[in-house]
């Protein structure tokens, strides 16, 4: 496979420094790096059949490589949340748009196929081994990469775990169960397409308002920060730039079972979750950490789903620090 870089059209430039400043992060917690940071220009990786994947780099140009897997309904722009912290931690963060999202071409794919493409993209950049950082549903793709390409993965840091609907630990219960596993993703794709066609959102502001109704007060407080709201709005617009097909495919993946067992994932994994998180289920995070042979769960007290926005330094340090199996951190 070959790759080339080009500026993606309609790319919203995110001021990650302004985002970090708006969080009230002390200046001595994330000191300005002396090394040159990565350009935030969007690039593309071309597959052999003319399809392409868009990606964007954050952090340090010569830092330790980390592939970033954005959440469901988001895009590579989500990676800008971690830009300054990645610089401070000496990390080179590579955020990839999945098929149909942002600057990436739409094509039918599976988590395993996307994992293959991610490995090929990293190879085109001269990267043989790398770590993984995932948020929410993006962890489905990161776990799949860890399972089938462990020789390339050094460590996986998962924020919010993965939806429990993807777990495949119980034996198949027969023909009907297998049919449901195949049918459910199709039904969810249809629902997303119908909603997008007949009940379009007025805009990202409406989506954020509906999201806030399901959040704990700690998360609502975080989302009141103007820079965070601007970033999330741009991220949502970018995710839907090519229409709803990519998001529909993403949602359907959450309801398709893994084609492997969690105990087969040997890559060291750290799962983070805020104890007040109302978007990710605590039981899913605990189950995930308990079933994998080398996984640890970090619970952040007094924090919600977006805890990482106020603990960026600690999250980035996960790539270097070995934690206890369960660490309870002060808010």
Legacy VTK file of the C-alpha trace (Angstrom):
# vtk DataFile Version 3.0
C-alpha trace
ASCII
DATASET POLYDATA
POINTS 331 float
0.000 0.000 0.000
1.063 3.569 -0.673
0.275 6.812 1.070
0.279 10.496 0.284
-0.427 13.671 2.202
-2.793 16.415 1.168
-4.846 19.074 2.842
-8.430 17.824 3.348
-11.157 20.324 2.284
-13.394 21.904 4.894
-11.060 20.974 7.728
-11.836 23.013 10.847
-8.622 24.130 12.542
-8.887 23.440 16.254
-6.995 25.669 18.694
-5.977 22.959 21.162
-3.952 25.416 23.247
-7.088 27.470 23.849
-8.932 24.308 24.847
-6.255 23.358 27.353
-6.174 26.888 28.756
-9.952 26.913 29.164
-9.741 23.838 31.374
-7.889 25.824 33.983
-4.861 23.535 33.827
-1.954 24.927 35.861
0.911 26.101 33.694
3.384 23.863 35.529
1.268 20.741 34.936
1.682 20.780 31.150
4.867 22.778 30.446
5.455 24.047 26.947
7.579 21.517 25.037
10.913 22.535 23.659
10.617 20.108 20.751
8.658 20.935 17.625
5.034 19.748 17.687
3.236 18.012 14.842
1.401 20.029 12.222
-2.376 19.874 12.594
-2.941 19.625 8.829
-5.184 16.754 7.758
-3.451 14.069 5.702
-4.737 11.050 3.829
-3.608 7.458 3.398
-4.574 5.903 0.088
-5.457 2.217 -0.036
-4.607 0.123 -3.080
-8.177 0.380 -4.441
-8.276 4.206 -4.477
-10.184 4.485 -1.199
-8.570 6.727 1.389
-8.443 7.260 5.133
-7.953 10.720 6.609
-5.749 11.183 9.642
-4.347 14.032 11.685
-1.338 14.176 13.969
-1.003 15.818 17.370
1.782 15.974 19.940
5.467 15.666 19.051
6.863 14.847 15.616
9.484 12.486 17.048
7.479 11.232 20.009
6.345 7.729 20.873
3.656 6.756 18.368
0.072 6.371 19.623
-2.858 5.580 17.306
-6.047 7.329 18.450
-9.489 5.745 17.962
-12.231 8.362 18.262
-15.640 7.709 19.824
-18.738 6.728 17.845
-20.216 9.806 16.138
-16.947 11.730 16.386
-13.981 12.277 14.063
-10.204 12.640 14.079
-10.686 16.225 15.355
-11.486 14.733 18.762
-7.770 14.024 19.025
-7.056 17.734 19.410
-8.313 17.447 22.994
-5.094 15.576 23.786
-2.666 17.672 21.738
-0.942 19.693 24.447
-0.864 16.823 26.937
0.635 14.572 24.249
3.368 17.143 23.645
4.197 17.238 27.349
4.285 13.443 27.564
6.459 13.090 24.448
3.780 11.328 22.402
2.991 11.453 18.694
-0.782 11.030 18.486
-2.212 9.863 15.133
-6.005 10.196 14.957
-7.729 8.343 12.096
-11.167 8.955 10.557
-12.922 5.639 10.055
-14.717 4.923 6.729
-17.403 7.490 5.932
-16.303 9.787 8.769
-14.788 13.212 8.101
-12.221 13.028 5.313
-12.293 9.233 4.879
-14.030 7.575 1.949
-17.097 5.535 2.800
-16.861 1.790 2.309
-18.253 -1.205 4.145
-15.783 -2.490 6.697
-15.434 -4.448 9.909
-13.320 -3.711 12.992
-10.797 -6.337 11.868
-10.512 -4.865 8.359
-10.078 -1.386 9.802
-7.381 -2.718 12.135
-5.515 -3.995 9.080
-5.770 -0.572 7.458
-4.529 1.136 10.636
-1.464 -1.120 10.746
-0.792 -0.365 7.063
-1.151 3.382 7.673
1.341 3.213 10.538
3.766 1.238 8.346
3.521 3.928 5.660
4.723 6.404 8.306
7.649 4.166 9.190
6.035 3.001 12.446
6.296 -0.712 13.280
5.156 -0.653 16.921
2.791 1.761 18.602
0.437 2.243 21.537
-3.332 2.744 21.320
-5.630 5.348 22.871
-9.395 4.938 22.498
-12.498 6.769 23.676
-15.819 4.969 24.160
-16.926 2.945 21.149
-13.578 3.528 19.460
-12.290 0.911 21.873
-14.010 -1.795 19.791
-11.535 -1.135 16.976
-8.575 -0.779 19.344
-9.337 -4.073 21.094
-9.687 -5.802 17.736
-6.297 -4.470 16.656
-4.798 -5.656 19.954
-6.289 -9.123 19.459
-5.194 -9.742 15.866
-1.993 -7.670 15.635
-0.423 -7.881 19.125
3.070 -7.850 17.632
2.526 -4.198 16.717
0.826 -2.968 19.922
2.767 -1.938 23.014
-0.142 -0.863 25.212
-3.801 0.175 25.030
-5.325 2.970 27.124
-9.127 2.829 26.998
-11.222 5.788 28.167
-14.709 4.707 29.192
-14.270 1.072 28.161
-16.431 -0.303 25.336
-20.186 -0.962 25.021
-21.079 -4.244 26.701
-23.260 -5.110 23.706
-20.046 -6.090 21.871
-18.885 -8.651 24.431
-18.875 -12.226 23.213
-17.959 -14.190 26.341
-21.035 -16.404 26.634
-21.475 -19.452 24.383
-23.724 -18.956 21.371
-27.270 -19.994 22.272
-28.171 -21.349 18.867
-29.541 -20.337 15.524
-31.796 -17.513 16.781
-28.953 -15.860 18.688
-26.729 -15.925 15.627
-29.515 -14.462 13.483
-30.059 -11.661 15.988
-26.338 -10.876 16.010
-26.458 -10.472 12.217
-29.793 -8.650 12.069
-29.324 -6.083 14.838
-26.577 -4.047 13.061
-28.736 -3.887 9.929
-31.711 -2.611 11.918
-29.636 0.100 13.576
-28.281 1.237 10.216
-31.851 1.569 8.977
-32.873 3.574 12.047
-29.981 6.019 11.620
-30.713 6.469 7.895
-34.431 7.080 8.500
-33.758 9.581 11.280
-31.221 11.454 9.163
-33.593 11.538 6.176
-36.850 12.521 7.864
-35.860 14.009 11.218
-32.581 15.898 10.660
-31.032 17.695 13.603
-31.126 21.461 13.621
-27.421 21.368 14.369
-24.686 20.332 16.826
-26.142 22.657 19.478
-29.294 20.535 19.637
-27.225 17.357 19.888
-25.152 18.775 22.745
-28.297 19.921 24.560
-29.802 16.437 24.334
-26.501 14.917 25.456
-26.404 17.125 28.549
-29.748 15.732 29.682
-28.047 12.347 30.219
-24.912 13.623 31.942
-23.943 13.927 35.585
-23.431 17.441 36.906
-19.633 17.068 36.692
-19.869 16.479 32.933
-22.391 19.274 32.412
-19.946 21.601 34.132
-17.143 20.536 31.765
-19.342 21.055 28.687
-20.097 24.618 29.750
-16.538 25.584 28.829
-16.842 27.577 25.556
-13.731 26.118 23.938
-14.904 22.556 24.610
-18.350 23.256 23.154
-16.832 24.823 20.032
-14.568 21.817 19.539
-17.397 19.311 19.995
-19.610 21.197 17.537
-16.877 21.209 14.895
-16.149 17.570 15.583
-19.799 16.580 15.054
-20.035 18.574 11.845
-16.861 16.928 10.567
-18.119 13.442 11.471
-21.199 13.979 9.273
-19.428 15.817 6.459
-19.973 12.900 4.064
-23.492 12.152 5.260
-24.862 9.632 7.727
-23.564 6.390 6.168
-20.347 6.336 8.164
-22.051 7.057 11.492
-24.730 4.445 10.737
-22.012 1.859 10.158
-20.287 2.911 13.383
-23.458 2.527 15.457
-24.156 -0.887 13.973
-20.678 -2.106 14.953
-21.517 -1.475 18.616
-24.260 -4.099 18.385
-22.239 -6.783 16.647
-20.441 -9.236 18.912
-16.660 -9.495 18.909
-15.376 -12.446 16.892
-12.965 -13.243 19.732
-12.956 -13.642 23.505
-11.561 -10.962 25.793
-9.197 -13.452 27.455
-7.439 -13.773 24.075
-6.327 -10.106 24.175
-2.864 -10.204 25.745
-1.798 -6.589 25.124
-1.353 -4.615 28.392
-4.493 -2.502 28.792
-5.489 0.308 31.158
-9.214 1.108 31.399
-10.194 4.511 32.795
-13.639 5.592 33.949
-15.125 8.390 36.040
-17.125 6.967 38.943
-20.083 9.275 38.161
-20.076 8.390 34.438
-23.652 7.995 33.145
-22.720 7.283 29.499
-20.483 4.257 30.052
-21.644 1.487 32.353
-19.389 0.716 35.307
-20.193 -2.988 35.005
-18.924 -3.002 31.397
-15.612 -1.436 32.412
-15.201 -3.840 35.329
-16.072 -6.807 33.119
-13.606 -5.715 30.467
-10.724 -5.328 32.938
-11.521 -8.576 34.755
-11.695 -10.755 31.627
-8.438 -9.657 30.014
-5.214 -11.262 31.284
-3.211 -8.022 31.554
-5.737 -5.251 32.201
-6.175 -2.715 35.001
-9.099 -0.465 35.892
-8.584 3.124 37.035
-11.663 4.647 38.662
-11.663 8.433 39.042
-13.720 9.558 42.040
-15.958 12.609 41.732
-15.708 12.631 37.933
-17.918 11.738 34.977
-17.518 10.534 31.399
-15.360 13.512 30.399
-13.014 13.179 33.381
-10.012 12.997 31.058
-10.436 16.636 30.021
-9.335 17.651 33.507
-6.795 14.853 34.033
-5.013 14.836 30.697
-1.563 14.566 32.248
-2.480 11.478 34.264
-4.065 9.805 31.242
-0.982 10.413 29.107
1.214 9.044 31.890
-0.691 5.752 31.582
1.553 4.938 28.647
4.578 4.857 30.927
3.321 4.113 34.431
2.220 0.668 35.632
-0.885 1.093 37.778
-2.399 -1.148 40.411
-5.213 -3.316 39.067
-7.762 -0.861 40.490
-6.617 2.634 41.420
-8.996 5.115 42.977
-7.793 8.629 42.268
-8.793 11.772 44.114
-10.941 14.190 42.143
LINES 1 332
331 0 1 2 3 4 5 6 7 8 9 10 11 12 13 14 15 16 17 18 19 20 21 22 23 24 25 26 27 28 29 30 31 32 33 34 35 36 37 38 39 40 41 42 43 44 45 46 47 48 49 50 51 52 53 54 55 56 57 58 59 60 61 62 63 64 65 66 67 68 69 70 71 72 73 74 75 76 77 78 79 80 81 82 83 84 85 86 87 88 89 90 91 92 93 94 95 96 97 98 99 100 101 102 103 104 105 106 107 108 109 110 111 112 113 114 115 116 117 118 119 120 121 122 123 124 125 126 127 128 129 130 131 132 133 134 135 136 137 138 139 140 141 142 143 144 145 146 147 148 149 150 151 152 153 154 155 156 157 158 159 160 161 162 163 164 165 166 167 168 169 170 171 172 173 174 175 176 177 178 179 180 181 182 183 184 185 186 187 188 189 190 191 192 193 194 195 196 197 198 199 200 201 202 203 204 205 206 207 208 209 210 211 212 213 214 215 216 217 218 219 220 221 222 223 224 225 226 227 228 229 230 231 232 233 234 235 236 237 238 239 240 241 242 243 244 245 246 247 248 249 250 251 252 253 254 255 256 257 258 259 260 261 262 263 264 265 266 267 268 269 270 271 272 273 274 275 276 277 278 279 280 281 282 283 284 285 286 287 288 289 290 291 292 293 294 295 296 297 298 299 300 301 302 303 304 305 306 307 308 309 310 311 312 313 314 315 316 317 318 319 320 321 322 323 324 325 326 327 328 329 330
